[in-house]
Amino acid sequence: MASSIRRYDLDWLRVIVFALLIFYHVGMFFVPWGWHIKNNVIYEWLRWPMLFLNQWRLPILFVISGMGTYYALSKRSLGQFSWERFKRLGIPLFVGMLLIVPPQIYIERLVNAQFDGSYWEFLATKALRGGPYPEGNLSWHHLWFLPYLLLFSLVLGPMFVRLKRSSSKLVDWTKKQLQKPYGFYVFVPPLFLVEGLVEPFFPITHALIGDWFNIIFSLLFFFYGFLLIACGDLFWESLFKVKYKALVIGSIAFTLLVCRWLLIEKDGPLEHFLEAFLKVTNIWSWILVLFAYAAQWLNKPSQGLAYANRAVYPFYILHQTITIVIAYFLMDLEWNLFIKASILVLGTFGVSWLLYDLLILRIPWLHPLFGLKKATSSK
């Protein structure tokens, strides 16, 4: 069965996208958008590559997570799957909020003149107190992906089990769509409706409660990932056929988005729905492109992949705190973008690797705290 074959391209994509997350968060230090701390010089031009990356970087992670859920449920009962999800997502989230995120909030309070004292004084008097961030100091910050993924796994788990155990009309219908020249784009209309009708009323907060647009939008991608991988080999065969079309459509959609942002100042209903359509078309097209080319070039094992695939979760948990700590000491220096960005990228990867390889990996009781499975586990 195709479902029992490990897809190394999915592992590679997961590693690559999480690595891009480090570059993205380094970029957030330099662009005009709000972030926890900012450089003393802001680079307007940097927002364009950041906007391109920002369009699809999180949606593709939810798609990959949905695909991984399909494989996980092939080897576990629903109860086993739910417990495993809680351990791998809930425990690292709790540890991250307790130990990893507080230094970020401390530095933000220092920069904004909201606290004046040592980190230990902050821990003793402020950390984890005062209620949820931003008014208080309790937050999951960059770890927001974990509670959302845990919620999606628990809510959709029973439905996924039914889809796997029986001859599903939905899977059969999806297979028929994938055999059409542009069948993959049948997934765009639901995304468009959410982007067009829900997003204006519920801006993204990452707070889970009340974050309805982000929940529904991300949940769709998670569901799409499961549904597509349930189509078996037909999904990969159809993906190969559509990759050039998706590349063209994605390039056109992003170009038109840039034109919309640069040339059209009006924000009426027509402009909003046009932008919503271009956004979801752009996102879905680049997701298809990335899956297609990864399947063509990256579906092969390597020792480097095995190491990186296991390391990526601890890196994700650690990286933003390391980036912000380093950025704090760079923010007021009169150095150029290349020097500061290079220090941040190399420093974040380097310190993350040192903590992972020399500490986390070598102390077994730390493994579950950072979401590490046993080395012998394939999934």
N, C-alpha and C positions, 0 to 999 in steps of 0.2 A: 504494500500500500504506500502511496506517495506520502501519506500523513506520518509515516514512521521514519522517513528519511530526513536526516538533519540538514537544514538549509544553512550552509555556512555564509551565504550572502546576507541572510538576515542578521547573523552575528556580526558580520563586518559592518553592515549599515548601522546597527545599534552602537558599535564602538565609534564609528565615524561621526554620527550625529551627536553623541555625547561629547566627543572631542571638540566638535564645532561649538558646543555650548560654552566651553571654556573661552574660545575666541570671541564668542558673542558677548559674554559677560565682561571680558576685557574691553571690548568695544563700547559697552555701555558707560564706561568711565569717561569716554571722550565725546559722546554724541549729545545733542541738545535735550534728549528726553530725560525725564526724571529717573534718578537711580539713587542708591543709598549714599554714595559720595561721588563727587565730580572732580575732574581735573581742572587746573587753573586756566587751561586753554581748551575751548570746545571747537571741534572740527565739523563744520556743517556738511561737507562733502561725504563724510564717513557714513552718514545716515542711509545713503542709497544701497551700498552693499549690505548694510545691516537690515534694511527693510526687505531686501530680497531674501535674506536668510531667515528673517523673522516670520515670513509668510508660511513656511512649511516645516520649520524645524521641530515644533512641538506636535503638530498634527501627525507627522510621520512616526513619531515615537509612540503615539497612541495606536496607530495602525499596527506597528510592529508588536506592541504589547497585546493587541487583540489576536494577532497571529500566534504569539507565544502562548496565549491562553488556550488556543485550540490544541496545541501539542501537549500542554500540561494536563488538560482534561482527557487526553488519550491514555494517560498512565495513572490517573487518580480518580477516585470517587469525588462527588461534589463536596462532601464533608472534608476529605483530605485536601482538596484543592483550596477550600476556604480557609482552613487552618494554616496551610502553607503560605497563602497570600498574606494572612494576618502577621505571621512571623517575619516574612521577608519584607513587608512594607510597614507594618505597624511598629515593630520594635526599632528599626533604624530611624523611623520618624520621631519616636519618643526620645531616643538617644540624641538625635540631631537637634531637636528643640532644646534639650537640656544642656548639651555640651558644645555643639558646633555652631549654632546660630547666635547665641548671646554675644560673642566677640564682634559680630557684624553690627548688632544693635548698639553696643558700647561705642564703637568707633563713630557710628552715625550720630549718637548723642554728643560725643565730643565735638565733632565737626560743626554741628548745629547749635553749639553752646547750650545744650540741654542737660549737660552733666559735666562736672569738673572734679576729677579724682582718678584714682587708679582702677584698673580692671577688677581687682579684688574688692575694692570698696563698692564698685558697681554690682558685683555678684552678691555682696552681702546686703545691699540696701535697695537695689532696683531690679536686678535681673529676675525674670519670671514673675514680676509683680506689676500691679497697676492695670491688669487686664490685657486684652488683645492689642497688638500693634495696629496702628501707629500711635494711638494714645498711650497704650501701655507698652510693656516690653516682652510680651509673650507672643512668639511668632514662629512659623515654620519657614518663612522667607523662600529661598530657592527650592526647598523640599516640598513645595505645594503639590508637585506632581504625584507624590506618594499617597496622600489621602484621597486624591481624586481617582487614582488607579485602583486603590483598595475599594473604594465605593463602587466603581464600575464593575470590578470583578465579583463582588458580593451580590450586586443587584442583578447583573446579567448572567451570573453563573447558572442558575436553574434553566434559563432559556437556552443557553449554550449546550447544556447537557441534552436537552430535548432535540436540538438541531443535530447533534451528533448521533443520537441513538436511533432515530427514526428517519424514514425517507422524507426529507423536508421539501415541501413545495417551494419554500423561499430559496433554498439552495438550487433546486431544479430551475426555478425562474431566473436566478442569477447566472447560471450556466448558459442559458439561452441568450441572455443579454450579452455575455462576454464573447459570444460567437459572432456578434454583429460588428461592423467596421468601427463604430464609435460606441460600442456597448458599455465600455467602462464609464462613460459620461452620464449614465443613468443615475450615478451616485451624486451628481452635482445638484440637482433640484432641491433635495432636502437640505443640503448645506446652504444653498441660496436662501431658502425660506428662513432658516435660523439666523443667518447673517443679516438678512434684510429686515426681518420683523422682530427679532428678539434683541439683537445687539444694541440698537439705539436706546433701549430701556434698561439694559443691565450691563453696563461697562464691566470689563474684566477686573476683578479684585483679588483673585486667588485666595479668598477667604472661605471658600466652600459654601458657607451659609449665604444665600441670596445671590450667589455668583451664577445665575441661571444661564446666561449665554455661554459662558465658558464650559459649564457642566454639559449642556446639551450638545454643543458643538464638538467637544472632545469625546463625548460618549458616542457620537455618530462615527467618528474615525475609529474608535476602539471596536465598535460593532462591525464596521466595514472590514477591518483586518481579520476578524474571525470568519466572517462570511466569505471573504475572498479565498482564504486558505482552505476553507471547507470545500471549495470547488475543485481541489486537487490539482492534477497536472494541467487541466484546462486553463486554470488561472495563469500559470506560467507560460503556456503556449500562446494564449491570447495577449498576454503582456508583451511578448516579443513582437507581435504583429502591430501593436499600437504605439511602440516607443517613439518612432519618428514623428508620428502625428502629434503625440503628446508633447514632444520637444518643441515643435512648431507652435502649437496652441499655447503652451506655457510661455514661450518667448514673446508671442504677440500680446498675451494677456498682461504680462508684467510691463511691457513697453507702454501699453495703453493705460495701465495704472499710473505709471510715472507721469504720463501726459496729463492724466486727470489731476494728479496732485500738484503739478507745476502750472497748468494752463487754465484750469477751470476752478474759479474761486467760489462759485455759487454752490450752496449746499441744500438744494431743494430735494423733494422726493425723487424726482427723475435721476438726479446726480447720485443720490444715495443708493438707489437700487442698481444703477449702472456700476457703481463702485463695488457693491456687494457681489454682483455677478462676476465681475472681473477678478475679484479676490478669490472666490471659491474655485473658479475655473483655473486660475493660476496655481493655487495650492494643490488641487487634485492632479493637475497636469505634471507638476514637478515631482509629486509623490510617485506617480506612475513612471516617470523618467528614471528616478533614482532606483526604484525597484527593478526596472527592466535592465539597466546597465549593471547593477550589482549582480543580478542573476547571470548576466553574460560573462562578467569578468571576475567576480569575487566568490563564486560558489565552490570554494576549495579550502581544505583545512590547512592550517599551519601552526607551528608552535607559538609564533607571535600572536596569532589570533586567539589561541587557547588562553594565553596569559592575559591579553588585553580584555577579552570578554569577561574574565573573572574579576579583573581589576576595575572595570568601568563603573560599577555600582559604588564602591568606596570612593573612587575619584569624584563621582557626582556629589556624594555627600560632603566631601571635604572642600571641593575646589573654590566655591564662592567666598568662603571665609578667608582662605589663603589669599585670594585675589584682593579682597578688600583690605586686609592687613597690609599687604605690600603697597597697594595703591595709596593708603593713608600716608606713607612715608615719601611717596613720589608726588603727591598732588600739588604741592606748592613749589616744586623745583622747576627751574627754567630750562628744562630739557625738552627736546623735540618729541614728536609723536612716535617715531621709529624706536628711539631709545627706551622710552617709557613702556610702550606696548611690548617690546621685546623682553624687557625685564619682567613684566607682568605675565606674559605667556610662559616664558621659560621658568620663572619662579613658581607659577601655579602648577605646571606639570611636574617640575622637579620636586617641590616639597610634597605634593600629593603622592608622588612615586616613593619618596623616602618614607613617608608615614605608612604607606601601604606595604611596601616590600620589607621594610626593616622592623615594623611594629605590628601592624594588623595581621599580616599574613603569617607571622611567626608565633602569634599568641592565640591559640585555638579559642579561648573563651571570648575573644573579641570578634570572631567571625560572625556570629548571629547579630551582633550589635551593628554591623555594617552590611548586613544582607548577604553574606557570603554563604554559598552552598558548599557541601563537601566537594573536594577536588574530583572525586570519582563520578559525581553526578553529571549527566549529560544535559539535563534540563532543570 
